Amino acid sequence: PKYHRHAELLRVLLRRRLKAVLRAESAQQAADFRSLVGCRACEVFAVGKELFLLFGIRWDEQRRGGGLRFHFGHGGGYMVEQKPSHGDVVRWGPKSPGGGHCKHGSAAVVLEFSEAEEAETDKAETVSDSASSTDPRTGLRLLLWSDLGSSFSLAPPEYVHAVEARSAFDINADRDKRFALDDAIRMFQASEELIVDFIMDQSRLPGVGNIIKCEGLFMAGIFPLRRASELTDTEWRGLLEELYHFSDLWYKHCQRSEDGQNMGCCHLMRIYGHKVCSRCSCPVSLIKEGRRQRITYFCPHCQPIPNFRLTTERAHRQELALQLPLCMCGIPPVLLQVRAGNYAGYGEDRRPYLSCQRRRGSSYDDGGCGIPGPWDGCGFHAWLDEVAELPACYCQKPALLRRVMSVSKENGRYFLRCASRSCKFRCWLKLAEDTCAEATRNSSGRWRRHAATHTSDGGSSSHPETSSSEKDSQPL
């Protein structure tokens, strides 16, 4: 849903010519982009998780050729920058001030566009009203950030046509287009892949990401490790309807954004990121199964496991009980880990920490959903190594914290192992509740002091909810 809204906002680039490539990630990428210098942007659209900015052919600008392909990954994004003839520079986009976290201060790619051509000025002004009233009579710059799987490249016309052919199966397609439901079901039932892998295949069902996958499977009541061929016509229709419904709700929320920010969907989540099921209040399981190895939340009660035999994890010889403080809500916190590669160079990658279990979603991309609610939690955060003493492995080095994410009797349990796998150290962690209010206050205070010295711009902040580690985290 985000990509389709970004495509609508980036229509301000139409009828403008690419003037220069001011920055690129590599010499080859810069050379590819410069081949489009002088060409006029004629179309912008999205299919699934790919966004395209197409340009007209030099000798026939009424015909479209190739263009730029954008994939923002988890942390990538853009900012549109324009300096009017009078006044301050206008900036908008998910990476503009007030939006998502920028791991790198400077953008990976910077493209400069001319002013909109006079013959199309009226049309350009109409399109640009939804994006901070960008003036078509002045040039602008498009800045692109590259974090966690983002990619920007030159797409030839053949690739663009191939991607467009998938639009009939795009779960996030324009609402006036018909989804090829019957054709999709016939194609899907012929596959022996696991559901968790199949519905995230962008070549067959574009637009389904991890959140939409979990929410659709939950609302349809389908166990995620069933095979695609096992689902009946009725089950497939129900699943596709739920995927479409959640996507539509998310898209309608994205339409509220006029600057590319606050397009998160934490207020819509019913299973993703939850500790207990929103329907039956049973514990939610978190697994990492299948070929893609993406995390999946599901409720064993609402999504029953048909003829599935639970495995038993191998027993570890040691077990350590941890006395953890309660969060400010008075409930046990959830144990999370800073996402590897995301902590803006402060050396906190993969460092475990405690957070309020009611908090869901991430503000790393574009600032979150922008709607206050219980999904924000109480703001409690504390580094695990500051509230508990963790043993070292046999190599006398800090052990790595891991979590069982298979469909087994030990699902959800945490354990320690050697970070480099050089020794055979393994130890279960038994998380025990600590009702000491003083410990809660002390640990929360330590986090706030730590967060004040680790803001993205090198300054200080007294708000723990805007710290980098929260935005960059994911469940273990």
C-alpha positions in Angstrom: 0.0 0.0 0.0 2.9 2.4 0.7 4.3 2.0 -2.7 1.1 3.0 -4.4 0.7 6.1 -2.3 4.3 7.0 -2.9 3.7 6.7 -6.6 0.8 9.1 -6.3 2.9 11.6 -4.4 5.8 11.3 -6.8 3.6 12.4 -9.7 5.2 15.8 -9.1 8.1 14.5 -11.2 6.0 14.2 -14.3 6.7 16.6 -17.2 10.1 17.3 -15.7 13.4 16.5 -17.4 16.3 14.8 -15.5 19.0 17.5 -15.5 21.8 15.8 -13.6 22.9 12.9 -11.4 24.5 14.6 -8.5 25.3 11.4 -6.5 25.1 7.7 -6.9 26.3 4.6 -5.0 28.7 3.5 -7.7 30.3 4.7 -10.9 28.3 2.2 -12.9 25.1 3.3 -11.3 25.9 6.9 -12.0 26.7 6.1 -15.7 23.4 4.2 -16.0 21.4 7.1 -14.5 23.2 9.7 -16.7 21.9 7.9 -19.8 18.5 9.4 -18.9 19.8 12.9 -18.5 17.7 15.2 -20.8 14.8 12.8 -21.0 11.3 13.8 -19.7 9.5 11.9 -16.9 6.2 10.6 -18.4 4.8 8.0 -16.0 5.2 6.8 -12.4 3.5 3.7 -11.1 3.9 0.8 -8.6 3.4 -2.9 -8.9 3.8 -4.8 -5.6 7.0 -3.6 -3.9 8.5 -2.0 -7.0 8.1 1.7 -8.0 8.9 2.9 -11.5 9.7 6.3 -12.9 9.5 6.1 -16.7 11.0 8.5 -19.2 10.0 9.2 -22.8 12.3 8.2 -25.7 14.6 11.0 -26.9 13.4 10.9 -30.5 9.8 10.3 -29.6 8.8 11.7 -26.2 5.2 10.5 -26.7 6.4 7.0 -26.3 7.8 5.7 -23.1 11.0 3.9 -22.8 12.9 2.5 -19.8 13.2 4.2 -16.5 14.3 4.1 -12.8 13.2 1.3 -10.6 13.1 1.9 -6.8 12.8 -0.7 -4.0 12.9 0.8 -0.6 13.5 -2.4 1.4 13.0 -2.0 5.1 14.8 1.3 5.8 15.1 3.0 2.4 13.1 6.0 1.4 13.2 9.3 -0.4 13.0 13.1 0.1 11.9 15.7 -2.4 13.7 19.0 -2.0 12.8 22.2 -3.8 14.0 25.8 -3.3 11.5 28.3 -4.5 12.5 31.7 -5.9 11.4 33.3 -2.6 11.4 31.6 0.8 13.1 28.6 2.5 13.8 25.2 0.9 10.7 22.9 0.9 11.4 19.3 1.9 8.9 16.4 2.1 9.0 12.7 1.9 9.5 9.8 4.4 13.1 10.8 5.1 12.5 14.5 5.5 12.6 16.1 8.9 10.0 14.6 11.2 9.9 11.3 9.3 11.9 8.1 9.4 15.3 7.6 10.8 18.3 8.2 8.4 21.2 5.9 9.2 23.4 7.9 6.8 23.3 11.6 6.9 23.6 12.0 3.2 21.4 10.2 0.6 22.9 7.4 -1.5 21.4 8.8 -4.8 20.6 12.5 -5.6 18.8 13.3 -8.9 18.1 16.8 -10.1 15.0 17.6 -12.2 14.1 20.7 -14.2 11.0 22.8 -13.8 7.8 21.4 -15.3 7.4 22.3 -19.0 5.1 25.2 -19.7 2.7 23.3 -22.0 1.9 20.9 -19.1 2.1 23.4 -16.2 -1.6 23.4 -15.4 -1.6 19.6 -15.2 1.5 19.5 -13.1 0.0 21.9 -10.6 -3.1 19.8 -10.3 -1.0 16.7 -9.6 1.3 18.4 -7.2 -1.3 19.7 -4.7 -1.1 16.4 -2.8 2.6 16.8 -2.2 3.2 19.9 -0.2 2.0 22.1 -3.1 5.3 21.7 -5.0 5.7 24.6 -7.4 5.9 23.3 -11.0 7.8 26.4 -12.1 10.9 25.6 -10.1 13.3 22.6 -10.3 13.6 20.0 -7.6 15.8 17.3 -6.3 15.0 13.7 -5.5 17.2 12.2 -2.7 17.2 8.4 -2.2 18.4 6.5 0.9 19.8 3.0 0.8 19.3 0.9 3.9 18.5 -2.7 4.5 17.7 -4.2 1.1 17.0 -1.0 -0.7 18.0 -0.9 -4.4 17.8 1.7 -7.2 18.6 0.7 -10.8 17.9 1.4 -14.4 15.0 -0.8 -15.7 14.9 -1.6 -19.4 11.4 -1.5 -21.2 11.4 -5.3 -21.3 11.6 -5.6 -17.5 8.9 -2.9 -17.1 6.5 -4.8 -19.4 7.2 -8.1 -17.5 6.4 -6.4 -14.2 3.3 -4.8 -15.6 2.0 -8.2 -16.6 1.8 -9.1 -12.9 -0.5 -6.2 -12.1 -3.5 -8.4 -12.5 -2.4 -10.3 -9.4 -1.2 -7.3 -7.4 -2.9 -7.4 -4.0 -2.4 -3.6 -3.7 -3.6 -2.7 -7.2 -5.8 0.3 -8.0 -9.2 -0.4 -6.7 -10.9 0.1 -10.1 -8.9 -2.8 -11.6 -10.1 -6.4 -11.5 -8.1 -8.9 -9.5 -7.8 -12.1 -11.5 -9.1 -14.3 -8.7 -10.1 -17.5 -10.6 -6.8 -17.5 -12.6 -4.9 -16.9 -9.4 -6.5 -19.8 -7.5 -5.9 -22.3 -10.4 -2.2 -21.2 -10.5 -1.8 -21.3 -6.7 -3.3 -24.7 -6.2 -0.7 -26.2 -8.5 2.1 -25.3 -6.2 3.6 -27.5 -3.4 5.3 -24.6 -1.7 4.5 -23.7 1.9 1.9 -20.9 2.2 4.4 -18.6 4.1 6.8 -18.8 1.1 4.2 -18.8 -1.7 2.1 -15.8 -0.9 5.3 -13.6 -0.5 6.5 -14.5 -4.0 6.4 -11.1 -5.7 6.4 -12.7 -9.1 3.1 -14.5 -8.4 1.3 -12.4 -5.7 2.9 -8.9 -5.8 2.5 -6.6 -2.8 2.2 -9.2 0.0 4.8 -8.4 2.6 5.4 -9.9 6.0 2.7 -7.9 7.8 0.0 -8.5 5.2 0.9 -12.1 5.1 0.5 -12.6 8.9 -2.7 -10.6 9.1 -4.3 -12.3 6.1 -3.5 -15.8 7.4 -4.7 -15.0 10.9 -8.1 -13.5 9.7 -8.6 -16.5 7.3 -7.7 -19.0 10.1 -5.1 -20.8 8.1 -2.0 -22.4 9.6 1.0 -20.8 7.9 3.0 -24.1 7.3 0.3 -25.7 5.1 1.2 -26.2 1.4 -0.5 -24.2 -1.3 -1.9 -27.3 -2.9 -3.7 -28.3 0.3 -6.0 -25.3 0.4 -9.5 -25.7 -1.1 -11.1 -23.1 -3.4 -13.1 -21.8 -0.5 -9.9 -21.4 1.7 -8.0 -19.7 -1.1 -10.9 -17.2 -1.8 -11.1 -16.5 1.9 -7.4 -15.9 2.2 -7.1 -13.7 -0.8 -10.1 -11.7 0.4 -8.5 -11.1 3.8 -5.2 -10.2 2.2 -7.0 -7.7 0.0 -9.1 -6.3 2.8 -6.1 -5.6 5.1 -4.2 -4.1 2.2 -7.2 -1.9 1.4 -7.4 -0.6 5.0 -3.7 0.1 5.0 -3.9 1.9 1.7 -6.8 4.1 2.9 -4.6 5.1 5.9 -1.7 5.9 3.6 -4.0 8.2 1.6 -4.2 10.5 4.6 -0.5 11.2 4.2 0.3 14.3 2.1 4.1 14.3 2.7 5.0 10.6 2.5 5.2 10.1 6.3 3.3 8.2 8.9 2.1 5.4 6.6 2.6 2.7 9.2 -0.1 0.2 10.1 0.5 -0.6 13.8 -3.1 0.5 14.6 -4.5 -2.1 12.1 -2.4 -5.1 13.3 -4.4 -8.0 15.0 -1.6 -10.6 15.2 1.7 -9.1 14.0 3.8 -8.1 17.0 1.2 -9.2 19.5 2.1 -11.2 22.6 -1.4 -12.6 23.0 -4.1 -13.2 20.4 -6.5 -10.3 19.9 -9.4 -12.9 19.5 -8.9 -15.6 22.1 -6.2 -14.2 24.3 -4.0 -17.3 23.8 -0.2 -16.8 23.5 0.9 -16.0 20.0 3.6 -18.1 18.5 6.5 -16.6 16.5 8.2 -18.9 14.0 10.9 -18.5 11.3 10.2 -21.4 8.9 10.2 -22.0 5.2 12.6 -21.3 2.4 12.5 -17.5 2.9 13.1 -17.6 6.6 10.8 -14.7 7.4 9.2 -14.3 10.8 5.6 -15.3 11.1 3.2 -14.6 13.9 0.2 -16.9 14.3 -2.2 -18.1 17.0 -2.2 -21.9 17.4 -5.8 -21.8 18.6 -7.3 -19.6 15.9 -5.1 -21.1 13.2 -5.2 -24.8 14.1 -2.3 -27.1 13.2 -3.7 -30.0 11.0 -1.8 -33.2 11.4 1.4 -31.4 12.4 3.7 -33.1 14.8 5.5 -30.9 17.2 9.2 -31.5 17.5 11.2 -31.3 20.7 14.3 -29.2 20.8 17.5 -30.7 22.1 18.0 -30.1 25.8 20.7 -27.6 26.9 22.7 -28.6 29.9 22.4 -25.3 31.6 19.5 -23.0 32.6 19.8 -19.5 33.9 16.9 -17.7 35.7 16.7 -14.0 35.0 14.9 -11.6 37.3 13.5 -8.9 35.0 11.7 -5.7 35.9 8.1 -5.1 34.9 7.4 -2.3 32.5 5.5 0.8 33.5 2.2 -0.9 32.6 2.9 -3.4 35.4 3.3 -6.4 33.0 6.4 -8.4 32.0 8.4 -6.8 29.2 9.2 -8.5 25.9 12.8 -9.3 25.0 13.9 -7.8 21.7 17.1 -7.2 19.8 18.5 -4.2 17.9 18.2 -5.1 14.2 21.6 -6.0 12.8 23.2 -3.2 10.7 20.7 -0.5 11.7 22.0 1.4 14.7 23.6 4.3 12.9 27.2 3.2 13.7 27.0 3.3 17.5 28.0 -0.3 17.9 24.7 -1.5 19.4 23.9 -4.0 16.6 22.1 -7.1 17.8 22.2 -5.8 21.4 19.2 -7.3 23.4 16.9 -5.0 25.3 13.5 -5.0 27.1 10.5 -3.2 25.8 6.8 -2.9 26.6 5.0 -5.8 25.1 2.1 -3.6 24.0 4.2 -1.6 21.6 3.8 -2.7 18.0 5.2 -1.5 14.7 8.2 0.5 13.8 8.9 4.2 13.2 12.2 3.6 11.3 10.8 3.9 7.8 8.6 7.0 7.9 7.7 7.8 11.5 5.2 5.1 12.3 1.4 5.3 11.8 1.0 8.8 13.2 -2.0 7.8 15.4 -1.5 7.7 19.2 -2.9 4.6 20.8 -2.2 1.6 23.0 0.1 0.2 20.3 2.6 2.8 21.4 3.0 1.1 24.8 4.3 2.8 27.9 7.7 3.8 26.5 9.6 1.4 28.8 13.0 0.4 27.5 16.1 -1.1 29.1 19.2 -2.8 27.9 19.2 -6.4 29.0 22.9 -6.4 30.1 22.1 -3.4 32.3 19.4 -5.2 34.3 20.8 -8.7 34.3 24.2 -10.3 34.3 24.6 -12.7 31.3 27.3 -15.4 31.4 30.1 -15.6 28.9 30.6 -18.6 26.6 33.5 -21.1 27.1 35.6 -18.8 24.9 35.2 -16.1 27.6 33.4 -13.9 25.1 29.9 -12.4 25.3 27.3 -15.0 24.4 24.8 -14.4 21.6 21.1 -14.3 22.6 18.8 -16.4 20.4 15.2 -17.5 20.4 13.5 -20.8 19.4 11.4 -19.9 16.3 10.5 -23.3 15.1 7.1 -25.0 15.6 8.1 -27.0 18.6 7.3 -27.4 22.3 10.1 -24.9 23.1 8.8 -22.2 20.8 9.4 -18.8 22.2 12.1 -19.8 24.6 15.4 -17.8 24.7 18.9 -19.3 25.0 22.5 -18.3 24.8 25.2 -19.7 22.5 28.7 -18.9 21.4 28.5 -15.9 19.0 31.2 -17.4 16.7 30.1 -21.1 17.2 33.7 -21.8 18.3 32.6 -23.6 21.4 29.6 -25.8 22.4 28.2 -23.4 25.0 24.4 -23.4 25.2 22.2 -22.2 28.0 18.5 -21.8 28.4 17.2 -18.5 29.8 14.2 -18.7 32.2 12.6 -15.3 32.3 11.2 -14.6 35.8 9.0 -11.7 36.8 10.4 -9.0 39.1 7.7 -7.0 40.7 10.1 -4.5 42.3 8.9 -1.1 41.2 12.3 0.4 42.1 14.1 -1.8 39.7 11.6 -0.7 37.0 12.2 2.9 37.6 16.0 2.5 37.8 16.3 0.5 34.6 14.0 3.0 32.7 16.1 5.9 33.9 19.3 4.2 32.7 17.8 3.9 29.2 16.8 7.5 29.1 20.3 8.6 30.0 21.7 6.3 27.3 19.2 7.4 24.7 20.0 11.1 25.3 23.6 10.6 23.9 22.6 8.4 20.9 20.4 10.5 18.7 20.7 10.3 14.9 21.9 13.9 14.6 24.5 13.7 17.3 22.5 15.9 19.7 20.6 14.9 22.8 17.1 13.9 23.4 15.0 13.1 26.5 12.4 11.0 24.6 13.2 7.3 24.7 10.5 6.5 22.2 12.5 8.2 19.4 15.8 6.4 20.1 17.4 4.5 17.2 17.3 1.1 18.9 13.6 1.1 19.1 13.1 2.0 15.5 15.7 -0.5 14.3 14.5 -3.5 16.4 12.7 -6.6 15.6 11.8 -9.7 17.7 14.6 -12.2 18.0 
